[in-house]
Amino acid sequence: MNKQLANVLKFLLFIGVGFGILFLLYRSQQAAYLLQCQEDGIPADQCSLLDKLAADFRSVNAWWLLMTLIAFCVSNLSRALRWNMMLRVFGSKPSLSNAFLTINLGYFANLGFPRLGEILRSATMARYEKISLERVVGTVVVERIVDVIMILCATALALFLGRETIMDWVLETVDLSKFASLTWVLGVVAVITLLFLFLAWHQRQRILATTVGQKIINILKGFGEGIQTALQVKTPALFAVHTLNIWVMYFLMTVFTFYAFAPTADLPYVAALVTFVSGGWGIVIPSPGGMGTYHLLTGEALQLYGVSALNAFSWANISFFSISVGCNVLIGGLALLILPIINRGGEVAGAKVVGEEPGPHNKKPRANI
């Protein structure tokens, strides 16, 4: 019960953070909208930000939103193919449909609880394909490591190409003197972390001798085997091609939503790149699908390129609900329905899980999903 309560409280915390940021953004934009209406001589009772958002959504070019959905599916297809390349290292032959659908199921789950999707898709794939869960999770860890590398590369490219605009903004708004105190705080945190790691290493024999320690060793072995798969795939070049394609599709999703909304349709590609990177970091921050944080960071990025705060807020909502909600809910919801159907009867009694030694736990039939 305590664990369930903790999970509920975490869920409410993340939801609250997302909605809280979104509410503060909405309130500030509503106040700005009222001021603009006063300057234009429009009565306050005829000046509703919700009405503006509704009008902006109605003005969107549906064709470009469809292209966004297609790019989303193509990126997930490459992710599924790349994932299967790693899973085949274990001697398994995972189906493309299971990989594709579980990935979308994971994105769907992340809308409710941040990072739940990685656990859910790993468990679902391990169950349907009969692969050790630790190994599957290890491959997902590889994916996340690669994703971090890619977003860092995209960030570096955005900073380079948009350096003049970004530097002008930094000089105008950032107090560089505050970085001294921030550096001191980070230094203290680093020292405490290193001290903790040193003590843990010094007591490693005692820790590893416990039941919990042995469990940690087994999990780390599974993770290690999963991580090694990135170096053992048969075609590393194809692995790299799929990785690049995933992130190109992500970028095109931002470009297509730019085209869909008139105030952003004529912006240069560098603006799309800076906005894409800002939104990427907004999604990394733990909130449901990037709710609130995505709006905040993409809104700031768009304003660098002359988009008004109100139109930036509208674009952020259009993009968020089209990609994070529309694509994830639509495809993820279908995955939730289709996966049990295409895997019906797939878990036969006594089937051996790849990566596990034969034992009493494998002799019992597994219930069908």
C-alpha positions as a printed NumPy array, in Angstrom:
array([[  0.   ,   0.   ,   0.   ],
       [  2.857,   2.379,   0.831],
       [  4.451,   1.708,  -2.573],
       [  1.143,   2.326,  -4.334],
       [  0.68 ,   5.545,  -2.379],
       [  4.207,   6.668,  -3.318],
       [  3.507,   6.005,  -6.996],
       [  0.25 ,   7.948,  -6.824],
       [  2.001,  10.868,  -5.123],
       [  4.763,  10.853,  -7.77 ],
       [  2.148,  10.805, -10.513],
       [  0.293,  13.744,  -8.946],
       [  3.584,  15.61 ,  -8.501],
       [  4.59 ,  15.282, -12.162],
       [  1.074,  16.107, -13.365],
       [  0.999,  19.071, -11.001],
       [  4.341,  20.395, -12.239],
       [  3.24 ,  20.136, -15.861],
       [ -0.146,  21.726, -15.327],
       [  1.338,  24.335, -12.986],
       [  3.842,  25.575, -15.572],
       [  1.166,  25.49 , -18.249],
       [ -1.232,  27.47 , -16.055],
       [  1.37 ,  30.123, -15.24 ],
       [  2.166,  30.471, -18.943],
       [ -1.521,  30.762, -19.787],
       [ -2.095,  33.374, -17.091],
       [  0.837,  35.501, -18.23 ],
       [ -0.236,  35.238, -21.873],
       [ -3.818,  36.117, -20.975],
       [ -2.596,  39.252, -19.18 ],
       [ -0.47 ,  40.194, -22.213],
       [ -3.446,  39.576, -24.493],
       [ -5.648,  41.884, -22.422],
       [ -3.042,  44.657, -22.666],
       [ -2.888,  44.218, -26.414],
       [ -6.672,  44.392, -26.623],
       [ -6.653,  47.631, -24.625],
       [ -4.169,  49.153, -27.057],
       [ -6.331,  48.017, -29.986],
       [ -9.506,  49.352, -28.381],
       [-11.097,  45.894, -28.   ],
       [-13.386,  45.417, -24.951],
       [-12.01 ,  43.044, -22.306],
       [-15.087,  40.789, -22.503],
       [-14.275,  40.149, -26.166],
       [-10.609,  39.355, -25.499],
       [-10.224,  35.723, -24.495],
       [ -6.992,  33.835, -25.001],
       [ -8.95 ,  30.592, -25.221],
       [-10.882,  32.033, -28.156],
       [ -7.594,  32.996, -29.829],
       [ -6.178,  29.505, -29.27 ],
       [ -9.33 ,  27.957, -30.75 ],
       [ -9.098,  30.261, -33.778],
       [ -5.407,  29.437, -34.225],
       [ -6.137,  25.709, -34.111],
       [ -8.864,  26.138, -36.737],
       [ -6.44 ,  28.034, -38.986],
       [ -3.875,  25.228, -39.01 ],
       [ -3.09 ,  23.527, -42.314],
       [ -4.205,  19.918, -41.747],
       [ -1.983,  18.641, -44.568],
       [  1.183,  19.583, -42.709],
       [ -0.149,  17.995, -39.514],
       [ -0.67 ,  14.786, -41.5  ],
       [  2.947,  15.034, -42.662],
       [  3.919,  15.406, -39.003],
       [  2.12 ,  12.16 , -38.193],
       [  3.874,  10.393, -41.079],
       [  7.295,  11.637, -39.898],
       [  6.432,  10.413, -36.395],
       [  5.623,   6.933, -37.72 ],
       [  8.772,   6.823, -39.88 ],
       [ 10.941,   7.747, -36.885],
       [  9.339,   5.018, -34.775],
       [  9.765,   2.509, -37.595],
       [ 13.503,   3.26 , -37.687],
       [ 13.61 ,   3.001, -33.9  ],
       [ 11.886,  -0.4  , -34.061],
       [ 14.259,  -1.692, -36.751],
       [ 17.259,  -0.465, -34.769],
       [ 15.924,  -2.045, -31.566],
       [ 15.446,  -5.403, -33.31 ],
       [ 19.043,  -5.24 , -34.534],
       [ 20.185,  -5.172, -30.912],
       [ 17.744,  -7.834, -29.734],
       [ 18.892, -10.245, -32.455],
       [ 22.34 , -10.297, -30.851],
       [ 20.756, -12.476, -28.133],
       [ 19.716, -15.067, -30.711],
       [ 16.07 , -14.022, -30.773],
       [ 14.013, -13.074, -33.823],
       [ 11.718, -10.283, -32.579],
       [  8.877,  -9.242, -34.851],
       [  8.857,  -5.75 , -36.294],
       [  5.198,  -5.282, -35.386],
       [  5.857,  -5.985, -31.704],
       [  8.838,  -3.628, -31.638],
       [  6.963,  -0.82 , -33.423],
       [  3.802,  -1.137, -31.328],
       [  5.56 ,  -1.439, -27.958],
       [  7.582,   1.693, -28.735],
       [  4.367,   3.598, -29.401],
       [  2.818,   2.075, -26.296],
       [  5.76 ,   3.441, -24.321],
       [  5.238,   6.96 , -25.654],
       [  1.568,   6.665, -24.761],
       [  2.424,   5.651, -21.189],
       [  4.858,   8.563, -20.808],
       [  1.945,  10.975, -21.188],
       [  0.554,   9.691, -17.91 ],
       [  3.75 ,   9.155, -15.933],
       [  7.231,  10.297, -17.031],
       [  9.647,   7.435, -17.866],
       [  6.944,   4.796, -17.285],
       [  7.009,   4.114, -21.024],
       [ 10.565,   2.724, -20.979],
       [  9.59 ,   0.208, -18.296],
       [  6.284,  -0.728, -19.909],
       [  7.648,  -1.271, -23.416],
       [ 10.6  ,  -3.277, -22.09 ],
       [  8.325,  -5.529, -20.039],
       [  5.866,  -5.946, -22.912],
       [  8.587,  -6.783, -25.44 ],
       [ 10.282,  -9.203, -23.032],
       [  7.001, -10.987, -22.392],
       [  5.846, -11.332, -25.976],
       [  9.264, -12.139, -27.452],
       [ 10.438, -14.275, -24.487],
       [ 13.68 , -12.395, -23.919],
       [ 15.219, -11.751, -20.509],
       [ 13.796,  -8.49 , -19.158],
       [ 17.212,  -7.304, -17.979],
       [ 18.602,  -7.688, -21.491],
       [ 15.692,  -5.834, -23.052],
       [ 16.072,  -3.026, -20.521],
       [ 19.786,  -2.946, -21.34 ],
       [ 19.004,  -2.276, -24.993],
       [ 16.63 ,   0.509, -23.979],
       [ 19.43 ,   1.986, -21.874],
       [ 21.554,   1.933, -25.035],
       [ 18.802,   3.817, -26.856],
       [ 18.661,   6.46 , -24.164],
       [ 22.443,   6.874, -24.195],
       [ 22.351,   7.308, -27.985],
       [ 19.443,   9.762, -27.64 ],
       [ 21.436,  11.844, -25.159],
       [ 24.395,  11.902, -27.556],
       [ 22.132,  12.925, -30.438],
       [ 20.37 ,  15.722, -28.564],
       [ 23.757,  17.035, -27.439],
       [ 24.924,  17.013, -31.067],
       [ 21.716,  18.759, -32.153],
       [ 22.186,  21.311, -29.377],
       [ 25.766,  21.993, -30.471],
       [ 24.608,  22.43 , -34.079],
       [ 21.806,  24.776, -33.012],
       [ 24.182,  26.85 , -30.892],
       [ 26.605,  27.089, -33.798],
       [ 24.103,  27.963, -36.518],
       [ 22.06 ,  30.263, -34.318],
       [ 24.989,  31.712, -32.396],
       [ 24.399,  35.353, -33.317],
       [ 20.733,  35.383, -32.317],
       [ 21.344,  33.347, -29.175],
       [ 24.336,  35.433, -28.088],
       [ 22.374,  38.66 , -28.505],
       [ 19.668,  37.218, -26.255],
       [ 22.226,  36.067, -23.653],
       [ 23.884,  39.494, -23.479],
       [ 20.506,  41.205, -23.088],
       [ 18.869,  38.962, -20.503],
       [ 21.424,  36.862, -18.58 ],
       [ 23.342,  38.165, -15.576],
       [ 26.686,  36.429, -16.057],
       [ 27.805,  37.329, -12.508],
       [ 25.412,  34.701, -11.113],
       [ 27.394,  31.904, -12.722],
       [ 30.035,  32.163,  -9.987],
       [ 27.597,  31.083,  -7.239],
       [ 26.139,  28.374,  -9.505],
       [ 29.617,  26.959, -10.107],
       [ 30.216,  26.819,  -6.347],
       [ 26.978,  24.894,  -5.749],
       [ 27.775,  22.423,  -8.528],
       [ 31.232,  21.916,  -7.045],
       [ 29.783,  21.033,  -3.62 ],
       [ 27.336,  18.572,  -5.207],
       [ 30.191,  16.968,  -7.157],
       [ 32.313,  16.556,  -3.99 ],
       [ 29.407,  14.951,  -2.078],
       [ 28.705,  12.595,  -4.984],
       [ 32.352,  11.527,  -5.234],
       [ 32.493,  10.957,  -1.447],
       [ 29.401,   8.748,  -1.596],
       [ 30.835,   6.723,  -4.488],
       [ 34.152,   6.318,  -2.65 ],
       [ 32.421,   4.988,   0.507],
       [ 30.229,   2.651,  -1.553],
       [ 33.287,   1.291,  -3.377],
       [ 35.191,   0.844,  -0.093],
       [ 32.286,  -1.219,   1.332],
       [ 31.494,  -2.998,  -1.943],
       [ 32.262,  -6.506,  -0.605],
       [ 29.773,  -6.165,   2.229],
       [ 27.159,  -4.599,  -0.032],
       [ 27.517,  -7.257,  -2.741],
       [ 27.331, -10.092,  -0.192],
       [ 23.751,  -9.18 ,   0.699],
       [ 20.645, -10.408,  -1.127],
       [ 20.063,  -6.923,  -2.465],
       [ 23.66 ,  -6.768,  -3.642],
       [ 23.331, -10.042,  -5.559],
       [ 20.151,  -8.79 ,  -7.174],
       [ 21.932,  -5.606,  -8.206],
       [ 24.774,  -7.679,  -9.717],
       [ 22.333,  -9.756, -11.782],
       [ 20.547,  -6.645, -12.998],
       [ 23.822,  -4.934, -13.903],
       [ 24.957,  -8.036, -15.801],
       [ 21.758,  -7.942, -17.821],
       [ 22.189,  -4.222, -18.44 ],
       [ 25.798,  -4.797, -19.455],
       [ 24.821,  -7.473, -21.952],
       [ 22.182,  -5.163, -23.354],
       [ 24.586,  -2.253, -23.66 ],
       [ 27.163,  -4.427, -25.456],
       [ 24.627,  -5.14 , -28.19 ],
       [ 25.238,  -1.706, -29.715],
       [ 28.795,  -2.848, -30.512],
       [ 27.784,  -6.352, -31.615],
       [ 25.082,  -5.645, -34.195],
       [ 25.816,  -7.194, -37.582],
       [ 25.545,  -3.924, -39.51 ],
       [ 26.773,  -0.969, -37.411],
       [ 26.451,   1.349, -40.425],
       [ 22.731,   0.574, -40.691],
       [ 22.409,   1.141, -36.931],
       [ 23.9  ,   4.615, -37.457],
       [ 21.619,   5.306, -40.445],
       [ 18.509,   4.482, -38.417],
       [ 19.781,   6.665, -35.558],
       [ 20.284,   9.613, -37.888],
       [ 16.915,   9.055, -39.559],
       [ 15.115,   9.068, -36.196],
       [ 16.434,  12.516, -35.368],
       [ 15.969,  13.903, -38.86 ],
       [ 12.308,  12.883, -38.621],
       [ 12.044,  14.558, -35.218],
       [ 13.404,  17.764, -36.735],
       [ 11.023,  17.512, -39.704],
       [  8.102,  17.208, -37.287],
       [  8.996,  20.669, -36.004],
       [  9.432,  21.984, -39.55 ],
       [  6.039,  20.621, -40.616],
       [  4.276,  22.203, -37.64 ],
       [  6.021,  25.463, -38.566],
       [  4.492,  25.214, -42.044],
       [  1.087,  24.392, -40.572],
       [  0.807,  27.688, -38.631],
       [  0.884,  30.995, -40.547],
       [  2.97 ,  33.068, -38.029],
       [  5.794,  30.486, -38.177],
       [  5.471,  29.303, -41.796],
       [  8.156,  31.656, -43.158],
       [ 10.749,  31.233, -40.424],
       [ 14.214,  29.955, -41.463],
       [ 15.305,  26.384, -40.808],
       [ 17.719,  27.533, -38.123],
       [ 14.73 ,  28.825, -36.15 ],
       [ 13.125,  25.393, -36.484],
       [ 16.363,  23.769, -35.305],
       [ 16.664,  26.018, -32.232],
       [ 12.985,  25.483, -31.414],
       [ 13.326,  21.723, -31.947],
       [ 16.293,  21.525, -29.571],
       [ 14.527,  23.681, -26.972],
       [ 11.462,  21.464, -27.173],
       [ 13.649,  18.362, -26.91 ],
       [ 15.082,  19.549, -23.61 ],
       [ 11.575,  20.483, -22.499],
       [ 10.489,  16.875, -23.028],
       [ 13.56 ,  15.555, -21.192],
       [ 12.486,  17.424, -18.035],
       [ 10.195,  15.076, -16.027],
       [  6.652,  16.149, -16.825],
       [  3.931,  14.237, -18.674],
       [  5.06 ,  14.322, -22.307],
       [  6.812,  17.635, -21.671],
       [  3.618,  19.414, -20.634],
       [  4.387,  22.979, -19.62 ],
       [  8.154,  22.69 , -19.967],
       [  7.834,  22.133, -23.728],
       [  5.577,  25.193, -24.024],
       [  7.933,  27.351, -21.982],
       [ 11.16 ,  26.517, -23.818],
       [  9.766,  26.454, -27.361],
       [  7.956,  29.724, -26.693],
       [ 11.193,  31.389, -25.646],
       [ 12.982,  30.005, -28.712],
       [ 10.323,  31.302, -31.113],
       [ 10.465,  34.774, -29.595],
       [ 14.164,  34.896, -30.493],
       [ 13.068,  34.933, -34.134],
       [ 10.426,  37.622, -33.877],
       [  7.326,  35.535, -33.151],
       [  5.079,  37.262, -30.615],
       [  4.661,  35.63 , -27.225],
       [  0.983,  34.975, -27.954],
       [  1.632,  33.308, -31.301],
       [  4.536,  31.367, -29.791],
       [  2.186,  30.082, -27.098],
       [ -0.35 ,  29.093, -29.763],
       [  2.305,  27.252, -31.798],
       [  3.536,  25.422, -28.701],
       [  0.01 ,  24.195, -28.013],
       [ -0.572,  23.223, -31.636],
       [  2.707,  21.303, -31.73 ],
       [  2.249,  19.718, -28.311],
       [ -1.274,  18.494, -28.901],
       [ -0.505,  17.395, -32.456],
       [  2.663,  15.464, -31.612],
       [  2.721,  14.611, -27.925],
       [ -1.012,  14.037, -27.617],
       [ -2.33 ,  13.449, -31.139],
       [  0.385,  11.119, -32.436],
       [  1.122,   9.386, -29.145],
       [ -2.503,   8.889, -28.146],
       [ -3.637,   7.814, -31.611],
       [ -0.837,   5.327, -32.356],
       [ -0.273,   4.368, -28.713],
       [ -3.97 ,   3.7  , -28.181],
       [ -4.045,   1.474, -31.263],
       [ -0.961,  -0.358, -29.967],
       [ -2.708,  -1.006, -26.668],
       [ -5.57 ,  -2.685, -28.547],
       [ -3.585,  -4.482, -31.257],
       [ -0.689,  -5.984, -29.262],
       [ -2.781,  -8.559, -27.324],
       [ -4.547,  -9.553, -30.548],
       [ -1.47 , -10.215, -32.713],
       [  0.241, -12.03 , -29.825],
       [ -2.758, -14.17 , -28.888],
       [ -1.531, -17.679, -28.211],
       [  2.059, -16.569, -28.626],
       [  3.103, -17.448, -25.062],
       [  3.083, -21.238, -25.089],
       [  3.408, -23.349, -22.01 ],
       [  6.987, -23.938, -20.914],
       [  8.486, -21.575, -23.482],
       [ 12.071, -20.725, -22.672],
       [ 12.954, -17.09 , -22.231],
       [ 16.072, -16.144, -24.201],
       [ 18.834, -15.321, -21.741],
       [ 17.461, -17.394, -18.846],
       [ 18.703, -20.778, -17.655],
       [ 16.201, -23.642, -17.527],
       [ 14.638, -23.884, -14.119],
       [ 11.461, -24.669, -12.226],
       [ 10.03 , -21.227, -13.011],
       [ 10.097, -22.065, -16.723],
       [  8.135, -25.3  , -16.336],
       [  4.873, -23.61 , -15.508],
       [  2.603, -22.481, -18.318],
       [  2.346, -18.736, -18.784],
       [ -1.047, -17.18 , -18.954],
       [ -2.036, -15.662, -22.273],
       [ -2.377, -11.89 , -22.447]])
